[in-house]
């Protein structure tokens, strides 16, 4: 499931609103360990472009 989520996030990364929507959906769906892995991957992959969104979405989980 985690790999699927990564694929979706890459595909929607062109759109700020869609990216946030899909990220929140992923956080809702995944287990805690997978969310931590996703968080690290997201900050490495999208940190420069979407840091405020990542901060906002992942603060709910931390």
C-alpha positions in Angstrom: 0.0 0.0 0.0 2.8 2.4 0.8 4.3 2.1 -2.7 0.9 2.7 -4.2 0.6 5.9 -2.1 4.1 7.1 -3.2 3.1 6.6 -6.8 -0.1 8.6 -6.4 1.7 11.4 -4.6 4.3 11.6 -7.4 1.5 11.8 -10.0 -0.5 14.5 -8.3 2.6 16.6 -7.2 1.9 19.1 -9.9 -1.2 20.4 -8.0 -0.9 21.8 -4.5 -4.5 21.1 -3.4 -4.7 17.6 -4.9 -1.3 16.7 -3.3 -2.6 17.7 0.1 -5.8 15.9 -0.3 -4.1 12.6 -1.3 -1.5 13.0 1.4 -4.3 13.3 4.1 -6.1 10.3 2.6 -2.9 8.3 2.8 -2.2 9.3 6.4 -5.8 8.2 7.2 -5.3 4.8 5.5 -1.8 3.7 6.5 -0.6 2.2 9.7 1.6 4.1 12.1 4.9 2.6 11.0 4.1 3.2 7.3 3.2 6.8 8.1 6.6 7.4 9.6 8.2 5.9 6.5 6.0 8.0 4.3 6.9 11.1 6.3 10.6 10.6 5.8 10.1 9.9 2.1 7.8 12.9 1.6 10.3 15.3 3.2 13.1 13.9 1.1 11.1 14.0 -2.1 8.9 17.0 -1.8 10.4 19.0 1.1 11.6 21.9 -0.9 8.3 22.4 -2.8 5.7 21.4 -0.3 7.2 21.8 3.2 4.3 23.9 4.6 1.8 21.2 3.5 3.9 18.4 4.8 4.3 20.2 8.2 0.5 20.8 8.4 -0.4 17.2 7.4 2.2 15.4 9.5 1.7 17.5 12.7 -1.5 15.7 13.2 0.3 12.4 13.4 3.3 13.2 15.4 
